[in-house]
């Protein structure tokens, strides 16, 4: 498969950590809560963090119609999207060999503006990506809110995953050093839900939040 990978997507530094499989790209996108979108306007590059979702082989972005990112993306200009999941700090016996265990993906594609039912489905996808079940429970967007929002679908034309796992790798002579080495795992967890104290704080916790309680 590697012989068919375009040069801009081919991982050159430690290539054995790469994957170009769509399933691996999709899995990282689906787990990551946010992404970073890179684009260029004139001679100035920008990188914007934003929430996202995936629908098939497209990444869904949404926000205010006034957004510079979304206006630019709607023109079909090239975009780069990056997502990273950090799993652990890798603590070696030497500072040089410290690292991280991670899963990441870099995506190249172009955007298209969604309208009508497809736009509404994109908005739903972003909501459900953040918290499954919330879309059907909360009030949907009003006509005014719907019209004030842009939704962009970015094609995944090319993508590269890069990951690291496992223990540190030290120089052979450093294994004799009396220095602790290993992994410091990282887990991102939600805290227990906190009801809005302003109004209706007595509303029952919905089922989709009970796992967080």
Secondary structure, 3 states (H helix, E strand, C coil): CHHHCCCCCCCCCCHHHEECCHHHHHHHHHHCCCEEEEEEECCEEEEEEECCEEECCEEEEEEECCCHHHHHHHCCCEEEEEEEEEEEEEECCCHHHCEEEEEEEEEEEEEEECCHHHHHHHHHHHHHHHCCCHHHHCCCCCHHHHHCEEEEEEECCEEEEEEECCCCCCCHHHHHCCCCCEEEECCCCCCCCCCCCCCCCCCCCCHHHHCCC
